[in-house]
Amino acid sequence: MILKFRFYLLLPLIVLQGCANTLQNHPDVVSARANGVPIFIYGKYVDTPNSAGGVGVKFRFQNLSEKTIKYVYFEVVPYNEVGDVAHSEIGRKSRAILEYTGPVNANEYVPTAYWENVWYNSQINCIELKSVKVEFINGDLRVFGEDELRRVSTKNTQMLIGDITESCDYKGE
């Protein structure tokens, strides 16, 4: 199942422009661009479940290429607090493919890509990113599997709240 959403501009244009300029000069972004990485992911976030147990997902990313992105597909899996894969109470799905519809112009920063109620399970507290597929307007495709995701993310970026390749393993005793 592919979930679609619409992009809502949540920040004033002046703030967005300021963040984008700061991010473009970050050493990790400069390195990724120099290595031909087309997309840089700054963060992934799972919402606190709503009153019905619906859990939303957010991503922040930037198009580092000179081409316009048509679609980005984020493949994600939810986990509970003890590190087990969580399934939605509606439909029993766990893995989801989240489709972001562009266009995302060259060097454009997307501060909030959001999908509401991806799963219904109040135990979900973490997601792992399994793959990212980038489709450009001209038909070119780039796919990044689990082993390649470190090339499109960082845990050192000041704008990042959490490492997008962080494991959802149980971190207790």
PERA-V773643 format. One record per residue. N is the residue number from 1. RES is the residue in three letters. OMEGA is omega in whole degrees, -180 to 180 (NA if undefined). Layout:
n->[N;N]
res->[RES;RES]
omega->[OMEGA;OMEGA]
This chain:
n->[1;2;3;4;5;6;7;8;9;10;11;12;13;14;15;16;17;18;19;20;21;22;23;24;25;26;27;28;29;30;31;32;33;34;35;36;37;38;39;40;41;42;43;44;45;46;47;48;49;50;51;52;53;54;55;56;57;58;59;60;61;62;63;64;65;66;67;68;69;70;71;72;73;74;75;76;77;78;79;80;81;82;83;84;85;86;87;88;89;90;91;92;93;94;95;96;97;98;99;100;101;102;103;104;105;106;107;108;109;110;111;112;113;114;115;116;117;118;119;120;121;122;123;124;125;126;127;128;129;130;131;132;133;134;135;136;137;138;139;140;141;142;143;144;145;146;147;148;149;150;151;152;153;154;155;156;157;158;159;160;161;162;163;164;165;166;167;168;169;170;171;172;173]
res->[MET;ILE;LEU;LYS;PHE;ARG;PHE;TYR;LEU;LEU;LEU;PRO;LEU;ILE;VAL;LEU;GLN;GLY;CYS;ALA;ASN;THR;LEU;GLN;ASN;HIS;PRO;ASP;VAL;VAL;SER;ALA;ARG;ALA;ASN;GLY;VAL;PRO;ILE;PHE;ILE;TYR;GLY;LYS;TYR;VAL;ASP;THR;PRO;ASN;SER;ALA;GLY;GLY;VAL;GLY;VAL;LYS;PHE;ARG;PHE;GLN;ASN;LEU;SER;GLU;LYS;THR;ILE;LYS;TYR;VAL;TYR;PHE;GLU;VAL;VAL;PRO;TYR;ASN;GLU;VAL;GLY;ASP;VAL;ALA;HIS;SER;GLU;ILE;GLY;ARG;LYS;SER;ARG;ALA;ILE;LEU;GLU;TYR;THR;GLY;PRO;VAL;ASN;ALA;ASN;GLU;TYR;VAL;PRO;THR;ALA;TYR;TRP;GLU;ASN;VAL;TRP;TYR;ASN;SER;GLN;ILE;ASN;CYS;ILE;GLU;LEU;LYS;SER;VAL;LYS;VAL;GLU;PHE;ILE;ASN;GLY;ASP;LEU;ARG;VAL;PHE;GLY;GLU;ASP;GLU;LEU;ARG;ARG;VAL;SER;THR;LYS;ASN;THR;GLN;MET;LEU;ILE;GLY;ASP;ILE;THR;GLU;SER;CYS;ASP;TYR;LYS;GLY;GLU]
omega->[178;178;-180;177;175;180;177;178;-175;-177;175;-178;-179;179;180;-180;179;179;-178;179;179;-177;-178;-178;179;-177;179;179;178;179;180;179;-180;180;175;177;-174;-176;179;-177;-178;-179;172;-175;173;180;169;-179;177;-175;178;-179;179;-177;178;-179;178;172;170;-177;179;173;-179;-176;176;-179;177;177;176;180;168;178;178;177;-174;177;-180;179;175;-173;180;173;177;175;179;178;177;177;174;179;176;-180;171;-179;178;173;-177;-176;173;-180;179;8;171;-175;178;178;180;178;179;-175;-178;169;-169;175;-177;174;177;177;171;179;-175;179;-179;178;-178;172;172;177;-177;177;176;176;180;177;-179;179;-177;177;178;178;170;-180;178;176;-177;-177;-177;-173;178;178;-177;-180;176;171;-178;-178;-179;-178;-173;177;-180;178;-176;177;179;179;176;178;177;-176;-179;-174;NA]
